[in-house]
Amino acid sequence: MISSVVAGFDGSAHSSVAAYWAAQEADLRAVPLRLIHVQEPSALGHVFRAPDSRSRRSAQQFLAQTADELRRTFPALDISIRSVDGRPINVLSESAADSGMIVLGSRALGPVMGFALGSVSMAVMGATNCPVVSVRARAENNASYGDLVVGIDVRQHCEALLRFAFEEAEQRGCRIRFLSAWALPPLVGYGAAYDPKVHAQLEMSATATLDEVLSPWKKRYPDVRTAAQANVGHAATQLVKSSREAGLTIAGRRVRDSSLGAHIGPVAHAVLHHARTPVVVVPLT
């Protein structure tokens, strides 16, 4: 359950965009918004030096100014600010655990290269057990409208992903487009692989499985409009392409126990760097 929305704020342009998106989301859900600024101690040789009082005051003033601007746009929204010293990964992850959603900004690289996520964003995604949203700097589709595009792997437990998607669509009053990718069996061979009858049978089977997974959720949320497609091909490619005309892209990631790496998975990784909408990564426990 999302009890509040946390937005990581560092004073940059892309974090300001993320803060505004987070305010929209919090206002939509009627939950508080918590803006958090973390100042990491600077390294001087082998000694870590805490931020000085001047930098703290500057950060707090900028944070307060941003909160005031958001209050003017969202007068009913409960907004709190917090500026602390520490490791951003630790502070943001702990804050997200208490809230249920964290929103971070990403930097635009260009129409070909996509978007860049910093090491903090990637680490937070791998360390939290709640949805993490990456908002695009200067992207056209940052507004809270348009269909939700959701990538679903029917082979995995995806209750958390489906719950988030249906709740979000219910709040927005929009449609969900579910995409499920499937592959031809490795033993089909080149001859049978392109047989229209074989292809049609495999597609029908994949579609039936997807419909079976979605059926109980559609009954639980009867007012949410849905569309579902099961297509052969790469899941990441399909999600990125579909995000061009969507309002939000949602992908899942498997939670792994290993301490090495961010572990967000290849599909979520590709979508995060190339989708044109804000991207929500939901951990699949």
C-alpha positions as CSV (number, residue, x, y, z in Angstrom):
1,M,0.0,0.0,0.0
2,I,1.3,3.5,-0.9
3,S,1.0,5.7,2.2
4,S,3.1,8.5,0.8
5,V,5.2,9.4,-2.2
6,V,8.9,10.1,-1.7
7,A,10.9,12.2,-4.3
8,G,14.6,12.4,-4.2
9,F,15.7,16.0,-4.8
10,D,19.2,17.2,-5.5
11,G,18.5,20.7,-7.0
12,S,19.1,19.6,-10.6
13,A,16.6,20.2,-13.4
14,H,15.7,16.5,-13.8
15,S,15.1,16.2,-10.0
16,S,12.7,19.2,-10.2
17,V,10.8,17.5,-13.0
18,A,10.6,14.3,-10.9
19,A,9.4,16.3,-7.9
20,Y,6.6,17.8,-9.9
21,W,5.6,14.3,-11.2
22,A,5.7,13.0,-7.7
23,A,3.4,15.8,-6.6
24,Q,0.9,14.9,-9.3
25,E,1.0,11.3,-8.2
26,A,0.6,12.1,-4.5
27,D,-2.2,14.5,-5.3
28,L,-3.9,11.9,-7.4
29,R,-3.7,9.3,-4.6
30,A,-4.5,11.8,-1.9
31,V,-1.4,10.9,0.1
32,P,1.5,13.1,1.4
33,L,4.5,14.1,-0.6
34,R,7.9,13.9,1.0
35,L,10.8,15.7,-0.7
36,I,14.1,14.5,0.5
37,H,17.5,16.0,-0.2
38,V,20.6,14.0,0.8
39,Q,24.1,15.6,1.1
40,E,26.8,12.9,0.9
41,P,30.0,13.6,2.8
42,S,32.9,14.6,0.4
43,A,36.0,12.5,0.3
44,L,39.3,14.3,1.1
45,G,42.0,11.8,0.8
46,H,41.0,9.0,3.1
47,V,38.9,11.3,5.3
48,F,35.2,12.0,4.7
49,R,34.3,15.6,5.4
50,A,30.7,16.5,6.3
51,P,28.9,19.2,4.3
52,D,29.5,22.7,5.8
53,S,26.7,24.8,7.2
54,R,26.5,27.1,4.2
55,S,25.8,24.2,1.8
56,R,23.2,22.8,4.2
57,R,21.4,26.2,4.3
58,S,21.5,26.5,0.6
59,A,20.0,23.0,0.1
60,Q,17.3,23.7,2.6
61,Q,16.4,27.0,1.0
62,F,16.2,25.5,-2.4
63,L,14.1,22.6,-1.0
64,A,11.7,24.9,0.7
65,Q,11.4,27.0,-2.4
66,T,10.5,24.0,-4.5
67,A,7.9,22.8,-1.9
68,D,6.3,26.3,-1.9
69,E,6.0,26.2,-5.7
70,L,4.4,22.8,-5.6
71,R,2.0,23.9,-2.9
72,R,0.8,26.8,-5.1
73,T,0.0,24.2,-7.9
74,F,-1.4,21.6,-5.5
75,P,-2.9,23.5,-2.6
76,A,-4.6,20.4,-1.1
77,L,-1.4,18.4,-1.0
78,D,0.4,17.7,2.2
79,I,4.1,18.4,1.4
80,S,7.0,17.9,3.8
81,I,10.7,18.5,3.2
82,R,13.8,16.9,4.7
83,S,17.5,17.6,4.2
84,V,20.0,15.2,5.7
85,D,23.6,14.1,5.6
86,G,24.4,10.6,4.6
87,R,24.6,8.1,1.8
88,P,21.8,8.8,-0.7
89,I,21.2,5.1,-1.4
90,N,20.7,4.3,2.3
91,V,18.5,7.3,3.1
92,L,16.3,7.0,0.0
93,S,15.9,3.2,0.4
94,E,14.9,3.6,4.0
95,S,12.4,6.4,3.2
96,A,10.9,4.4,0.4
97,A,10.3,1.4,2.6
98,D,8.1,3.6,4.8
99,S,6.2,5.2,2.0
100,G,5.5,2.6,-0.7
101,M,6.8,4.6,-3.7
102,I,9.9,6.6,-4.6
103,V,10.3,8.9,-7.6
104,L,13.7,9.8,-9.1
105,G,14.8,11.9,-12.0
106,S,16.8,10.7,-15.1
107,R,18.9,12.8,-17.4
108,A,18.0,13.0,-21.1
109,L,20.9,12.1,-23.4
110,G,19.2,12.6,-26.8
111,P,16.7,11.0,-29.1
112,V,19.1,8.2,-30.1
113,M,20.9,7.4,-26.8
114,G,17.9,7.7,-24.6
115,F,18.1,8.5,-20.9
116,A,20.8,8.1,-18.3
117,L,20.2,6.8,-14.8
118,G,22.9,7.6,-12.2
119,S,24.4,5.0,-9.9
120,V,22.3,6.1,-7.0
121,S,19.0,5.6,-9.0
122,M,20.1,2.1,-10.1
123,A,21.2,1.1,-6.6
124,V,18.0,2.4,-5.0
125,M,15.9,0.3,-7.5
126,G,17.9,-2.8,-6.6
127,A,17.7,-2.2,-2.9
128,T,14.0,-1.3,-2.4
129,N,11.0,-3.6,-2.3
130,C,8.5,-0.9,-3.5
131,P,7.8,0.6,-6.9
132,V,10.5,3.0,-8.1
133,V,9.6,5.6,-10.7
134,S,12.1,7.1,-13.1
135,V,10.9,10.4,-14.6
136,R,12.4,11.7,-17.8
137,A,13.9,15.2,-18.0
138,R,12.3,17.2,-20.8
139,A,10.3,14.2,-22.1
140,E,7.0,15.0,-23.7
141,N,5.1,12.3,-21.9
142,N,5.7,13.2,-18.3
143,A,2.2,14.3,-17.7
144,S,-0.2,12.0,-15.9
145,Y,-2.4,11.1,-18.9
146,G,-2.6,8.5,-21.6
147,D,-2.7,4.7,-21.4
148,L,-0.6,2.6,-19.1
149,V,1.7,0.2,-20.9
150,V,2.5,-2.9,-18.8
151,G,5.0,-5.6,-19.7
152,I,4.0,-8.9,-18.1
153,D,5.8,-12.2,-18.0
154,V,3.2,-14.9,-17.5
155,R,5.8,-17.3,-16.3
156,Q,6.5,-15.3,-13.1
157,H,4.5,-14.4,-10.1
158,C,3.3,-10.9,-11.0
159,E,0.7,-10.0,-8.4
160,A,2.5,-6.9,-7.2
161,L,2.8,-5.7,-10.8
162,L,-0.8,-6.3,-11.6
163,R,-2.0,-4.7,-8.3
164,F,0.0,-1.6,-9.0
165,A,-1.1,-1.3,-12.6
166,F,-4.8,-1.7,-11.8
167,E,-4.7,0.7,-8.8
168,E,-2.9,3.3,-10.9
169,A,-5.3,3.0,-13.8
170,E,-8.3,3.2,-11.4
171,Q,-6.9,6.4,-10.0
172,R,-6.2,7.9,-13.4
173,G,-9.4,6.7,-15.1
174,C,-7.3,5.4,-18.0
175,R,-6.8,2.2,-19.9
176,I,-4.1,-0.5,-19.4
177,R,-2.4,-2.1,-22.4
178,F,-0.8,-5.3,-21.3
179,L,2.0,-6.7,-23.5
180,S,3.4,-10.2,-23.2
181,A,6.2,-11.4,-25.3
182,W,6.7,-15.0,-26.3
183,A,9.3,-16.9,-28.3
184,L,9.2,-19.8,-30.7
185,P,10.4,-23.1,-29.2
186,P,14.1,-23.8,-30.0
187,L,13.2,-27.1,-31.5
188,V,10.7,-25.8,-34.0
189,G,13.4,-25.2,-36.6
190,Y,13.3,-22.9,-39.6
191,G,10.9,-25.1,-41.6
192,A,8.0,-25.2,-39.1
193,A,8.8,-21.8,-37.5
194,Y,7.3,-20.0,-40.4
195,D,4.4,-22.3,-40.9
196,P,1.3,-20.0,-40.5
197,K,-0.6,-22.7,-38.7
198,V,2.1,-23.4,-36.1
199,H,2.6,-19.7,-35.5
200,A,-1.1,-19.1,-35.1
201,Q,-1.5,-22.0,-32.6
202,L,1.4,-20.7,-30.5
203,E,0.0,-17.2,-30.5
204,M,-3.4,-18.4,-29.5
205,S,-1.9,-20.4,-26.6
206,A,0.1,-17.4,-25.4
207,T,-3.0,-15.1,-25.6
208,A,-5.1,-17.6,-23.7
209,T,-2.5,-17.8,-20.9
210,L,-2.3,-14.0,-20.7
211,D,-6.1,-13.8,-20.5
212,E,-6.2,-16.4,-17.8
213,V,-3.7,-14.4,-15.7
214,L,-5.6,-11.1,-16.1
215,S,-9.1,-12.5,-15.6
216,P,-9.3,-12.3,-11.8
217,W,-7.9,-8.8,-11.8
218,K,-10.4,-7.6,-14.4
219,K,-13.2,-8.9,-12.2
220,R,-11.7,-7.2,-9.2
221,Y,-11.4,-3.9,-11.1
222,P,-14.5,-3.9,-13.4
223,D,-14.3,-0.2,-14.2
224,V,-10.7,-0.4,-15.5
225,R,-10.5,-0.7,-19.3
226,T,-7.9,-3.2,-20.5
227,A,-6.4,-4.4,-23.8
228,A,-4.0,-7.3,-24.0
229,Q,-1.5,-8.5,-26.6
230,A,0.8,-11.6,-26.7
231,N,3.3,-11.1,-29.5
232,V,6.3,-13.0,-30.6
233,G,9.6,-11.1,-30.1
234,H,11.6,-9.3,-27.5
235,A,9.7,-7.8,-24.5
236,A,11.9,-4.8,-24.2
237,T,11.6,-3.8,-27.9
238,Q,7.8,-4.1,-27.6
239,L,7.6,-2.0,-24.4
240,V,9.8,0.8,-25.7
241,K,7.9,1.0,-28.9
242,S,4.5,1.1,-27.2
243,S,5.7,3.8,-24.7
244,R,5.8,6.4,-27.5
245,E,2.0,6.9,-27.2
246,A,1.5,6.1,-23.5
247,G,1.4,8.0,-20.3
248,L,3.3,5.6,-18.1
249,T,5.3,2.4,-18.7
250,I,5.4,-0.3,-16.0
251,A,7.9,-3.2,-15.9
252,G,8.7,-5.8,-13.2
253,R,12.0,-7.0,-11.8
254,R,12.8,-10.2,-10.0
255,V,14.1,-9.7,-6.5
256,R,17.5,-11.5,-6.0
257,D,19.4,-12.1,-2.8
258,S,22.8,-11.6,-4.3
259,S,24.6,-8.5,-3.1
260,L,26.3,-7.9,-6.5
261,G,24.8,-5.4,-8.9
262,A,21.5,-3.6,-9.1
263,H,19.6,-6.7,-10.4
264,I,16.8,-5.0,-12.3
265,G,16.9,-7.4,-15.2
266,P,17.5,-6.8,-19.0
267,V,13.9,-5.8,-19.8
268,A,13.5,-3.2,-17.1
269,H,17.1,-2.0,-17.8
270,A,16.3,-1.4,-21.5
271,V,12.9,0.3,-20.8
272,L,14.5,2.6,-18.2
273,H,17.0,3.9,-20.7
274,H,14.8,4.1,-23.8
275,A,11.1,4.5,-23.0
276,R,9.7,8.0,-23.7
277,T,7.5,8.0,-20.6
278,P,8.1,7.9,-16.9
279,V,8.9,4.2,-16.0
280,V,7.8,2.4,-12.9
281,V,9.8,-0.7,-11.9
282,V,7.9,-2.9,-9.6
283,P,9.7,-5.6,-7.6
284,L,8.3,-9.1,-8.1
285,T,8.6,-10.9,-4.8
